[in-house]
Amino acid sequence: MKKVITLEIGNSSWWKNKKYRKEAAAKIREIRRKGYNIQLLKRYRLDESNTILYGDYAIQNKNKKSNP
């Protein structure tokens, strides 16, 4: 099963960038600890006066290999 989530991963302001990156890293770490693979699909900024950077991430279960 593959799922896509969007996280706020940065900002043009240095102190807001630090805050958003820290929060996004914590969320990604939490997802990985639960046993999922996570991969960045794209980074983008909305066409508004908003200065937030967004990232779309694909989440899927780790493949578990069975030993014969």
N, CA and C of each residue as an Amber inpcrd file, in Angstrom:
protein
   204
   0.8320000  -1.1690000   0.0000000   0.0000000   0.0000000   0.0000000
   0.8870000   1.2450000   0.0000000   0.5850000   2.1780000  -0.8770000
   1.3460000   3.3990000  -0.9830000   0.4370000   4.5770000  -0.6360000
   0.9360000   5.4890000   0.1770000   0.1630000   6.6340000   0.5980000
   1.0370000   7.8740000   0.4340000   0.4360000   9.0110000   0.0750000
   1.1840000  10.2530000  -0.0940000   0.7310000  11.2490000   0.9640000
   1.7100000  11.8310000   1.6730000   1.4050000  12.8760000   2.6430000
   2.1620000  14.1390000   2.2680000   1.6660000  15.2840000   2.7110000
   2.3140000  16.5660000   2.4690000   2.7360000  17.1530000   3.8040000
   4.0160000  17.5340000   3.8880000   4.5580000  18.1510000   5.0900000
   5.0960000  19.5350000   4.7640000   5.0350000  20.4280000   5.7350000
   5.6750000  21.7330000   5.6060000   7.1400000  21.5180000   5.9720000
   8.0490000  21.7070000   5.0050000   9.4420000  21.3420000   5.2300000
  10.3950000  22.5190000   5.2850000   9.9050000  23.7340000   5.1040000
  10.8160000  24.8670000   5.1540000  10.1020000  26.1840000   4.9740000
  10.9020000  27.2660000   5.0360000  10.3850000  28.6080000   4.9010000
  11.5260000  29.5020000   4.4350000  11.2060000  30.6620000   3.8640000
  12.2520000  31.5600000   3.4090000  12.8880000  32.3270000   4.5690000
  12.2010000  32.4320000   5.6830000  12.7520000  33.0520000   6.8850000
  13.6470000  32.0400000   7.5940000  14.8390000  32.4300000   8.0250000
  15.7830000  31.4650000   8.6000000  15.2520000  30.8360000   9.8680000
  14.6010000  31.6040000  10.7450000  14.1380000  31.0240000  12.0090000
  12.8880000  30.1760000  11.8160000  12.0200000  30.5590000  10.8550000
  10.8570000  29.7240000  10.5480000  11.3030000  28.4540000   9.8290000
  12.3430000  28.5710000   9.0010000  12.8800000  27.4040000   8.2890000
  13.3750000  26.3730000   9.2950000  14.0830000  26.8440000  10.3200000
  14.5940000  25.9490000  11.3600000  13.4380000  25.2290000  12.0590000
  12.3710000  25.9630000  12.3620000  11.1990000  25.3910000  13.0350000
  10.5230000  24.3290000  12.1660000  10.2430000  24.6610000  10.8870000
   9.5410000  23.7360000   9.9990000  10.3700000  22.4860000   9.7100000
  11.6900000  22.6550000   9.5240000  12.5490000  21.5030000   9.2560000
  12.5950000  20.5600000  10.4550000  12.6490000  21.1420000  11.6550000
  12.6780000  20.3350000  12.8780000  11.3900000  19.5360000  13.0390000
  10.2380000  20.1790000  12.8080000   8.9480000  19.4990000  12.9140000
   8.7990000  18.4070000  11.8610000   9.2270000  18.6940000  10.6210000
   9.1200000  17.7010000   9.5470000  10.0320000  16.5040000   9.8230000
  11.2320000  16.7660000  10.3170000  12.1670000  15.6780000  10.6260000
  11.6150000  14.7850000  11.7300000  10.9780000  15.3920000  12.7310000
  10.3910000  14.6070000  13.8150000   9.2630000  13.7170000  13.2970000
   8.4380000  14.2440000  12.4090000   7.3250000  13.4760000  11.8330000
   7.8570000  12.3180000  10.9780000   8.8780000  12.5800000  10.1690000
   9.4770000  11.5430000   9.3180000  10.1140000  10.4550000  10.1840000
  10.8130000  10.8580000  11.2430000  11.4280000   9.9020000  12.1660000
  10.3690000   9.0060000  12.8070000   9.2570000   9.6020000  13.2010000
   8.1610000   8.8480000  13.8160000   7.5830000   7.8190000  12.8440000
   7.4100000   8.2110000  11.5950000   6.8740000   7.3060000  10.5700000
   7.8440000   6.1550000  10.3250000   9.1330000   6.4380000  10.2480000
  10.1290000   5.3860000  10.0150000  10.2090000   4.4160000  11.1870000
  10.0500000   4.9140000  12.4130000  10.0770000   4.0400000  13.5910000
   8.9140000   3.0680000  13.6020000   7.8100000   3.4520000  12.9690000
   6.6480000   2.5770000  12.8970000   6.8300000   1.4820000  11.8530000
   7.9270000   1.5040000  11.1040000   8.2260000   0.4370000  10.1550000
   7.8640000   0.7530000   8.7150000   7.7850000   2.0130000   8.3640000
   7.4520000   2.4030000   7.0010000   8.6710000   2.9870000   6.2970000
   8.6980000   2.8220000   4.9870000   9.6760000   3.5140000   4.1550000
   9.0520000   4.8290000   3.7300000   9.8410000   5.8770000   3.6760000
   9.3320000   7.1720000   3.2610000  10.3020000   7.7660000   2.2480000
   9.7480000   8.3450000   1.1780000  10.5720000   8.8890000   0.1010000
   9.9930000  10.2190000  -0.3520000  10.8590000  11.2320000  -0.5010000
  10.4390000  12.5360000  -0.9770000  10.1120000  12.4650000  -2.4630000
   8.9120000  12.8880000  -2.8440000   8.5040000  12.8830000  -4.2450000
   8.8020000  14.2210000  -4.9110000   8.3850000  15.3270000  -4.2480000
   8.6640000  16.6460000  -4.8120000   8.6150000  17.7050000  -3.7330000
   9.3430000  18.8000000  -3.9710000   9.3330000  19.9800000  -3.1140000
   8.7450000  21.1170000  -3.9320000   7.9120000  21.9230000  -3.3000000
   7.2890000  23.0140000  -4.0400000   6.8230000  24.1230000  -3.1050000
   6.5000000  25.2540000  -3.7080000   5.9670000  26.4090000  -3.0180000
   4.6600000  26.7760000  -3.7060000   3.6520000  27.1500000  -2.9420000
   2.3780000  27.5310000  -3.5350000   2.4910000  28.8910000  -4.2300000
   1.5930000  29.1540000  -5.1880000   1.6290000  30.4020000  -5.9550000
   0.8920000  31.5210000  -5.2190000   1.2200000  31.7080000  -3.9670000
   0.6270000  32.7580000  -3.1560000   1.7520000  33.5680000  -2.5390000
   1.3870000  34.4650000  -1.6480000   2.4060000  35.2200000  -0.9250000
   2.9540000  34.4030000   0.2430000   2.5200000  33.1550000   0.3550000
   2.9670000  32.2480000   1.3960000   4.4330000  31.8710000   1.1580000
   5.2490000  31.8630000   2.2050000   6.6780000  31.5730000   2.0590000
   7.0420000  30.1640000   2.5090000   6.0440000  29.3200000   2.7370000
   6.2870000  27.9590000   3.2210000   6.6440000  27.0280000   2.0640000
   7.6560000  26.1830000   2.2800000   8.0090000  25.1240000   1.3330000
   7.2890000  23.8510000   1.7540000   6.7260000  23.1540000   0.7930000
   6.0070000  21.9170000   1.0570000   6.7350000  20.7600000   0.3960000
   6.5740000  19.5850000   0.9550000   7.1530000  18.3780000   0.3850000
   6.1270000  17.2660000   0.3890000   6.0020000  16.5750000  -0.7410000
   5.1300000  15.4090000  -0.8350000   5.9850000  14.1660000  -0.6290000
   5.5550000  13.3110000   0.2820000   6.2840000  12.0990000   0.6150000
   5.4300000  10.8740000   0.3370000   6.0510000   9.8380000  -0.2310000
   5.3890000   8.5520000  -0.4480000   5.7440000   7.6450000   0.7210000
   4.7210000   7.0420000   1.3140000   4.9080000   6.1490000   2.4550000
   4.4270000   4.7600000   2.0580000   5.2480000   3.7480000   2.3490000
   4.8310000   2.3690000   2.0920000   5.4550000   1.4460000   3.1380000
   4.8440000   0.2880000   3.3330000   5.3520000  -0.6910000   4.2880000
   6.6960000  -1.2070000   3.8320000   7.5490000  -1.5060000   4.8000000
   8.8320000  -2.1360000   4.4660000   8.5730000  -3.5610000   4.0300000
   9.3160000  -4.0140000   3.0380000   9.1880000  -5.3980000   2.5840000
   9.8980000  -6.2920000   3.5790000   9.1740000  -7.2340000   4.0960000
   9.7610000  -8.1750000   5.0610000  10.1180000  -9.4660000   4.3160000
  11.3810000  -9.8010000   4.3680000  11.8300000 -11.0300000   3.6930000
  11.6800000 -12.2060000   4.6350000  11.0980000 -13.2690000   4.1260000
  10.9640000 -14.4720000   4.9430000  12.0970000 -15.4240000   4.6150000
  12.6750000 -16.0010000   5.6440000  13.7560000 -16.9620000   5.4420000
  13.1830000 -18.3610000   5.2860000  13.6440000 -19.1030000   4.2450000
  13.1160000 -20.4500000   4.0240000  13.6160000 -21.4550000   5.0290000
